[in-house]
Every structure is written in structure tokens, then in C-alpha cells.
Amino acid sequence: MNDDAKNPFGSTAVAERNVASTQVTRSGETASSAIAAQAKAMVESRYVMALKNPRNMDQVRQDLLKECRRPSFANNKSAWYVKPIGKGVEGLGIRFVEVALRCMRNVLCESIMVYADEEREIHRVIVTDLENNNTWPMDVAVSKTVERSKPSDDGSYISARKNSYGKMVYTVPANDDDLLNKRLALISKAMRTAGLRIIPGDLQDEAEEIIKAIRLDEAAKDPDAERKKIADAFASLNVKAVDLEAYLGHPLDGCTPAELVDLRGLYGALKDGEATWQTVMENKRSLEDQSAGDPSKFAGKPKTGAEALKEAATKKTGGASNAETKSEDGGLTVIDCIAKLASFSDPEKMAEWTDGNVPMPIRQDDRFVKAFKSRMDELKDASGKAKK
């Protein structure tokens, strides 16, 4: 019996399988090539359009400051906030960054998920200035858990701890809505941080002054109406009027316009997830304990917030009287970080070190921001001359 008789359909079946395999392989190669070509075309088109339509910084300044003068924008909770760290850490929020980048034009903001498993996600947030190819990437880790005051419906939980009030807090798996809110909040924070590095520092300073002035003017014109708006805003976060009075140390009707402005900034920090009311009150109690206790007891602790920055800027050099802004754990100071910048010869390594080692309060310090930008420009100029 010959081979064809043993397997009359064998050769045909093998040939068909080979043809099908070849078609699938070619189809996959065609699809991947098309996707790669599409991505390349999109990147090239963005840079080409940016070079054909360069920004005018004078026009950018006019457009941005015009937006900041609008009361509805200046009073937005996410335009400017106050975080309860020490005497308070102020900063421009995500709404300002969004408006500023739109006015600047030719800036690309991207968020890409680069890793995911059952416990966490990692998103890469990238902000790129297309005109000078200045890119700021940041990786954001999002854990798929949330903290609640009680376990899940079935009684299960991942871990438990006691908060400062002595109550149990349980870590439970996040549902889809919780995970979405957590993911978007963390991505917005990263985009704000990266975006502020693209926006010129002088524009940030002017915008912040305008926003504060408008808020103060609104509060001074009609303090009662502003007080009611702020009380209603905090009530939406389950912070009662009596809680605000405990924080202020006096009744709400005794608020000054400046206190109303600070409360508006604090509301923005709470609403955006930058802080919780619990951390606000804990910070207040720690400051009260510090002022009521023995001064020598707190002599070794670093000062933080606006008061420490002001003191560091006004005092002369020398000895212990030269107070300096430090990180929360008493580590690096602004002077340390600025001195470290001078040791870098590679702008990418300097940016990587800043992201991984410099605390956020120092990164938002005007002196560090100006020193960082100045050093970055020097390194880029040196790199450009070396290439030539």
C-alpha cells in the first residue's frame, strides 16, 4: 500500500494548514506595520504643526492672565489650594495647569497604562513641549484598594489599622467606581506637577497673585455671602459649621476676608483629595501643642509652610538662626537641593533625581523652581553647543 493510500488527505491538509498559517502571519505583520506607521505619522504631524505655529509668549501671558481675572475661574477650588502642612503649603491646582497649557499651545499631555495586575496599576503620565522637545514623564502607581470604616459586605478585608482617633480603618478591594476616581485623581496630580515644569515661573507668580487678589476682593465685598458659600461647600464634604469653628477658634461670622480666602483654598485641597479633614485637625493640634509647650522641645524639628519659607528668605546667613525649609522628615533642605543641582551634567539624570528625592513642598518652593529651570537651561545650552 502506497503513502497516498495510507493517508489520502494528509498532503492536502498539510498544505492547507501551511497556507492558512502564512496568511495569518502576513495579516499580523500588516496590522502591526499599519499601527506603527500610524503612530509615526501622528508624532511627526504634531511636531510639524508645532514648528509651523510657534507660540507667542506675550500672547500666552495675556490670554492666561485674562483667564485668571475671571472670578469664576479664580474661585475655582482646583485653581489654587492650601494644603494643611505646617502653617500651610499653597499651590496652583490642576485647573490652572489645564488652562495654562491650553493658552501655551503645542503641549502634549499623555497617560499610558504600562503595567497592571490584581493589586495595582502603573500609569505613565507624560507632558511634552513640542516646540523644544522638553519632556517630563512620571510613573503613577495606583493600588486597587481603598480604606473604609467597615469591612466589605461579606465581612472580609485585606488589612486593618487604628487611626488617630482610635477607630478601626479597614483596607478593602476597590470597586470600579472607587478605582476610577482614585486613578483619575492620581493622574491629575502627576499631570499638574509635570505641567507646572513646562509653564514659566514668572507666569505662575503673576497668576497666583491675581487669583489671591480676586478671592480677597470677593470676600471683602460681601463677607456674609462668601462665608455662606464656603460653609455650604464644606458641608458637601460632610464638614459641619461647628467643625469649621473648631478649626478657626472663633465663630464663622467673625471671619476676616483673609481667613475666608484661606478656607477657600483649604476646601480646594480637600475636594481634590490633597488632604482630609482628619489631617487638617491633626496638623492644627500639633501646631497648638508646639506653641503651648516648651520651645526647646521643638527646637530640633524643621519648620514647614509659608512661615518657614518667609523666615528663610528674610534671615541672613549664619548659625541656627538661619531657618530653612526642610522635608517632612527633617531631611533635605531647599539649599541642599539647589546645591545638588550644580553637581549634575546630564539634564535627564537631574530630572530623575528631582522626581525621586525632592519632597513636594521643596519642589513648589519658588527658589528651587527658579534654580532648577536655570540649571536645566544651562545644561541644554551646553549640550547643544557640544553637538555643534
BELVENFEN-V132277 format. One record per pair of residues at least 24 apart in sequence whose C-alpha atoms are under 6 Angstrom apart, sorted by the first residue. I is the first residue (numbers start at 1). J is the second residue. Records with the same first field share a line. If there is no record, write none. Layout:
I: J ; J
//
This chain:
47: 130
50: 106 ; 131
60: 103 ; 104
64: 100
74: 211
77: 268
78: 268
81: 265 ; 266 ; 268 ; 269
82: 265 ; 266
83: 269
84: 280
86: 304 ; 305
87: 305
88: 305
89: 305
94: 192
97: 192
106: 130
119: 143 ; 144
120: 144
136: 194
144: 174
145: 172 ; 173 ; 174
146: 171 ; 172 ; 174
147: 171
216: 257
219: 257
220: 257
302: 326 ; 330
327: 359
334: 362
347: 376
//
